[in-house]
Each structure stands twice: as C-alpha cells, then as structure tokens.
Amino acid sequence: MADDADEVEEKPAKPKKEGGGGMKTVLMAAVAGLLVAVVFGAGIFLGVKFFGGSHEDEKSDKPKKEAKSHSDLAAEEEEEEIGPLDEDGNPLPRFVIPTEDFIVNPNGSDRYVVVNLGIEVNSEEAKGKVEKDLMIPIRHGVLKVLQKYTIEDYQRVALRDSLPKIIKKEIRPYIIGTKVSNIYISKFIIQ
C-alpha cells in the first residue's frame, strides 16, 4: 500500500499552456463589449434621428407658406385668448350666448351625454345674429362633433378639455361674418 501512495505522487502534473490565455480572454471580452456599445449607440442615434426626432425638424422641412399659416393661426389663437382690442388697446366687451342642452347618444352606446354651451361673441350685433339666424347651423355643427365620440372618449379629461376648440373649429364654416371669441362648456353630464 505504501507503494500505491508513492505512485500517485509521482504522476506528472498536466503542463499549463503558456502564452497568457487568461489575458487573451479578457482582451477579447473588452473588444466585444466595446463593439456592442458602439452598435447599441449607433442604433439609438439612428432610431431617434429617423423615428423619434423632434417636431422642430418636421416644421423646418415644410414650405414657408405653411409655416406662415401656422404663425398666423398662433397669432389668431393668442388674439382669441386675449380677445379683440379697441383703438386704445382695451379689450372689447364680450357677450356670452347660452345654448339649449345638447343631448346625444355617443357613438356605439345606448347611454347619453348632455352638454350645454356658452358661445362668446364681442358685439351686440353678433349676439343678435347668432341668437336669431345662426343657432340652428351652430347646433348642427355641435351635434356632428358630439355624436362621433364614444362613451370612453367622453370619460377622458383630455377630450373634455379640448372639446371647446374642436367645436369652435367645426362651427366656423356655419358662422361666416361673425367672430366667435370662445366656447364655454357650462354643463357636461354622462348618463
């Protein structure tokens, strides 16, 4: 038995590879990591450039004629927020015309929505014209807008906040010659 123990000790150990194999692996891992980082960075850059670029880039590509119309619209919206001014720069008086309730079935629903509006104009004459001659076309335009949304749409605050602007844009063709300064929602009920 003693001979067996000596034999085990006498077996030569496996020779180690020379040439720094561990260093080679670390260097390859570093190069692979750097390559992955470069490819990943280039992918992000290209993705943002082509798919997620700012809207500023899109605006600069449009013709100047369209850019001018956007600035005109912005000036018009600013004027509408402040309201028209008289010769001295003071705001002109405004008149709000209440409407009857609009009762509509939202698109694809058996429920209903009740909306009441106030239409703001800046003169007595415009108020009289809207009340006497333009209320039916205005009601038609408002009903067109209100009927196209679903009950889920109406439950979103974003739609309710933007509804006055949407309605104003829709009724604009029906009220040529009369300046509507603003639309107010005085009642909004979902049943």
Buried (B, 14 or more C-beta within 10 A) or exposed (E): EEEEEEEEEEEEEEEEEEEEEEEEEEEEEEEEEEEEEEEEEEEEEEEEEEEEEEEEEEEEEEEEEEEEEEEEEEEEEEEBEEBBEEEEEEEEEBBBBEBEEBBBEBBEBEEEBBBBBBBBBBBEEBBEBBBEEBBEBBBEBBBEBBEEBBBEBBEEEEBBEEBBEBBBEBBEEBBEEBBBBBBEBEEEEBE
